[in-house]
Amino acid sequence: MKSNDIFVETLTELMEDNKITVGKLSNALNCDKAAIRRWFYKL
């Protein structure tokens, strides 16, 4: 398993467990929602 797969899997689990949406995460990190969505596809 590649490190990016582990990152995406861990991030997904944390977001689900804490009921955090991409929008909430983008606000907390002060970055664009599209940038976060790319993490799931382009790492």
Secondary structure in CASP SS format (residue, H / E / C, confidence):
PFRMAT SS
TARGET T0000
AUTHOR 0000-0000-0000
METHOD secondary structure of the structure
MODEL  1
M C 1.00
K C 1.00
S H 1.00
N H 1.00
D H 1.00
I H 1.00
F H 1.00
V H 1.00
E H 1.00
T H 1.00
L H 1.00
T H 1.00
E H 1.00
L H 1.00
M H 1.00
E H 1.00
D H 1.00
N C 1.00
K C 1.00
I C 1.00
T C 1.00
V H 1.00
G H 1.00
K H 1.00
L H 1.00
S H 1.00
N H 1.00
A H 1.00
L H 1.00
N C 1.00
C C 1.00
D C 1.00
K H 1.00
A H 1.00
A H 1.00
I H 1.00
R H 1.00
R H 1.00
W H 1.00
F H 1.00
Y H 1.00
K H 1.00
L C 1.00
END
